[in-house]
């Protein structure tokens, strides 16, 4: 089954509430945001969207690991997850290296950082007490006082083979950026699932594969749905659609996705 979602693009924060309400009223199951430097905060935007709605899931993709101490991220995510149980998904990634360099946070080994970060974040959100002496993540007997009652999925973003395999190994899902060809989605989805831990003692499921897709602002609903279904057939469990950059009315776009496109997406 492919879940259709909308993406909240880089817009002024005062548009957050109207877009979130329009997406929920249109019946969309999920609304995605991201934390690009130097735009909206992923955590603050997610909080505003969750507060403006009552049913829809809000997903963050991505929080750049080099920019955020993992304990702080765990605290913020846990707070949102307790306030809005079962309605939050979190993605983490390497961060755009040029942006990380601008703020003095560039990691010498982004892969090592992301492995340590995602592993520690997931453990903290599960309520575990964590001690880690990694190259980047250092925690000494750290546990959350208020871990989530419903643990949100933690996904990893990327498309290169090492990152895809890492997502399969330690995360709950994979997020692929916009512009990825169908054959690359199919390859990455297979690689992600091949890397999933196996065996009777493993409790984690098959995981989610999320693909971001940009479409022209005035594309007919049938064309958007056909694109979503193609990515679903290639292995995507969620397809998040981004309006064209010249489409200023994001709330209208979310409404169109929910009311006109969603019924055409294959179950």
C-alpha positions in Angstrom: 0.0 0.0 0.0 1.3 3.5 -0.9 0.5 6.4 1.4 0.1 9.7 -0.3 1.5 12.7 1.6 2.2 16.4 0.9 5.3 18.3 1.6 5.3 21.8 3.2 8.0 23.6 1.1 10.1 26.6 2.2 7.4 29.1 3.1 6.9 31.7 5.8 6.0 30.2 9.2 2.7 31.9 9.3 1.5 29.6 6.5 2.1 26.5 8.7 -1.3 26.4 10.4 -3.5 27.0 7.3 -1.6 24.4 5.2 -1.8 21.8 8.0 -5.5 22.3 8.5 -6.2 22.2 4.7 -4.2 18.9 4.4 -6.2 17.3 7.3 -9.5 18.6 6.1 -8.8 17.1 2.6 -8.1 13.7 4.2 -4.4 13.5 3.7 -2.8 11.0 6.1 0.6 12.7 6.4 2.3 16.1 6.0 6.1 16.3 5.6 8.4 19.1 6.6 12.2 19.5 6.6 14.8 21.4 8.5 16.8 23.2 5.8 19.4 25.8 6.8 18.5 28.6 7.3 14.7 28.3 7.2 12.1 26.8 9.5 13.0 24.7 12.6 11.9 21.1 12.0 10.8 20.6 15.6 9.0 24.0 16.0 7.2 23.5 12.6 6.1 20.0 13.6 4.8 21.3 16.9 2.8 24.0 15.2 1.3 21.5 12.6 0.4 18.9 15.2 -1.3 21.6 17.4 -3.3 22.8 14.4 -4.6 19.3 13.5 -6.1 16.4 15.4 -5.6 13.2 13.3 -2.9 13.7 10.6 0.6 12.4 11.0 3.4 15.0 10.8 6.8 13.8 9.6 10.2 15.6 9.8 12.7 14.9 7.1 15.3 15.6 7.8 17.0 16.8 11.0 20.7 17.2 10.2 22.7 15.2 12.7 25.8 17.4 12.7 23.7 20.4 13.7 22.0 18.8 16.8 23.2 17.1 20.0 21.4 13.8 20.0 20.2 14.2 23.6 18.5 17.5 22.8 16.9 15.9 19.7 15.7 13.0 21.8 14.2 15.4 24.4 12.4 17.5 21.8 11.1 14.5 19.9 9.9 12.8 23.1 8.1 15.9 24.2 6.2 16.1 20.9 5.5 12.3 20.9 4.0 12.5 24.4 1.9 15.5 23.5 0.7 13.9 20.2 1.1 10.1 20.6 1.2 8.1 17.4 1.3 11.2 15.1 5.0 11.9 14.7 7.7 10.5 12.4 11.3 11.7 12.5 14.0 11.6 9.8 17.7 12.3 10.4 20.4 12.7 7.8 24.0 13.8 7.1 22.9 17.4 6.5 24.0 19.4 3.5 27.8 19.6 4.0 28.2 23.1 2.7 25.5 24.3 5.2 27.2 22.3 8.0 30.4 24.0 7.1 28.8 27.4 7.4 27.9 26.8 11.0 31.1 25.0 12.0 29.4 21.6 12.3 30.8 19.7 9.3 31.7 16.1 10.3 34.9 14.4 9.2 33.0 11.1 8.8 29.3 11.8 8.1 28.6 8.0 7.9 30.1 7.3 11.4 28.2 10.3 12.9 24.9 9.1 11.4 25.3 5.5 12.6 26.1 6.6 16.1 23.4 9.3 16.1 20.5 7.2 14.8 21.4 4.3 17.1 21.5 6.5 20.2 18.4 8.5 19.3 16.4 5.3 18.8 17.6 3.8 22.0 16.8 7.0 24.0 13.3 7.2 22.5 12.7 3.6 23.5 13.3 4.6 27.1 16.7 2.9 27.4 19.6 4.2 29.5 22.5 4.9 27.1 26.2 5.1 27.5 28.1 5.7 24.3 31.8 6.5 23.7 31.7 7.0 19.9 33.7 9.2 17.7 30.9 11.8 17.7 28.2 10.7 20.1 29.2 10.6 23.7 26.6 9.9 26.3 27.3 9.0 30.0 24.4 7.1 31.6 21.7 9.2 29.8 18.0 8.4 29.9 14.9 10.4 29.2 12.7 11.1 32.2 9.6 11.2 30.0 10.2 8.8 27.0 7.4 8.5 24.5 4.5 6.2 25.3 4.2 5.6 21.5 7.8 5.5 20.1 7.9 7.5 16.8 9.6 5.8 13.9 13.1 7.1 13.2 14.1 7.1 9.5 17.4 7.9 7.8 17.6 10.0 4.6 19.9 9.3 1.7 20.3 7.6 -1.6 24.0 6.4 -1.8 24.4 2.7 -1.1 26.2 2.9 2.2 23.5 5.2 3.6 20.7 3.1 2.3 22.2 0.0 3.9 22.7 1.9 7.2 19.0 2.9 7.1 18.1 -0.7 6.6 20.3 -1.9 9.4 19.6 0.6 12.2 16.5 2.7 11.3 12.8 2.3 10.8 12.8 3.5 7.3 14.6 5.2 4.4 13.8 8.7 3.0 14.9 9.4 -0.6 15.1 13.0 -1.9 13.2 14.4 -4.9 14.5 13.7 -8.4 15.5 10.1 -7.9 14.7 8.1 -11.0 12.3 5.1 -10.7 15.0 2.5 -11.3 17.2 4.0 -8.5 14.2 3.9 -6.2 13.7 0.3 -7.0 17.3 -0.5 -6.4 17.5 1.4 -3.1 14.3 -0.1 -1.8 15.7 -3.6 -2.4 19.0 -2.7 -0.8 17.2 -1.2 2.2 15.1 -4.3 2.7 18.1 -6.7 2.2 19.9 -4.9 5.0 17.0 -5.3 7.5 18.0 -7.5 10.6 16.6 -10.9 10.2 15.8 -13.8 12.6 13.2 -14.9 15.1 14.5 -12.5 17.8 14.1 -9.4 15.6 11.0 -7.4 16.4 11.4 -4.6 13.8 9.1 -4.8 10.7 10.0 -4.4 7.0 10.4 -0.6 7.4 9.1 2.3 5.3 10.5 3.7 2.1 9.6 7.4 1.6 10.2 9.2 -1.7 9.8 12.9 -2.2 8.4 13.9 -5.6 8.0 17.3 -7.2 5.2 17.9 -9.7 4.2 20.9 -11.8 1.7 23.1 -10.0 -1.1 22.6 -12.5 -0.7 18.9 -13.2 -4.0 17.0 -13.5 -4.9 14.8 -10.6 -4.6 11.7 -12.8 -1.1 12.5 -13.8 0.0 13.1 -10.2 -1.7 9.8 -9.1 0.0 7.9 -11.9 3.4 9.2 -10.8 2.7 8.2 -7.2 1.6 4.8 -8.3 4.8 4.3 -10.3 6.9 5.0 -7.3 4.7 2.7 -5.2 5.3 -0.1 -7.7 9.0 0.6 -7.5 8.9 -0.1 -3.7 8.0 3.2 -2.1 5.5 2.8 0.9 5.0 6.6 1.1 5.2 9.2 -1.6 5.4 12.8 -0.5 4.5 15.3 -3.2 6.0 18.8 -3.4 4.2 21.6 -5.3 6.2 23.5 -7.9 8.2 26.4 -6.4 6.0 29.0 -8.2 2.8 27.6 -6.6 2.3 30.0 -3.7 -1.0 28.5 -2.5 0.3 25.4 -0.7 -2.9 25.0 1.2 -4.8 24.7 -2.1 -2.3 22.2 -3.4 -2.7 20.0 -0.2 -6.5 20.2 -0.7 -6.2 19.0 -4.3 -3.9 16.1 -3.3 -6.4 14.9 -0.6 -9.6 15.4 -2.5 -8.6 14.7 -6.1 -5.4 12.7 -6.2 -5.7 10.4 -3.2 -8.7 8.5 -4.5 -6.7 7.6 -7.6 -3.7 6.2 -5.7 -3.6 2.4 -5.7 -4.3 0.7 -2.4 
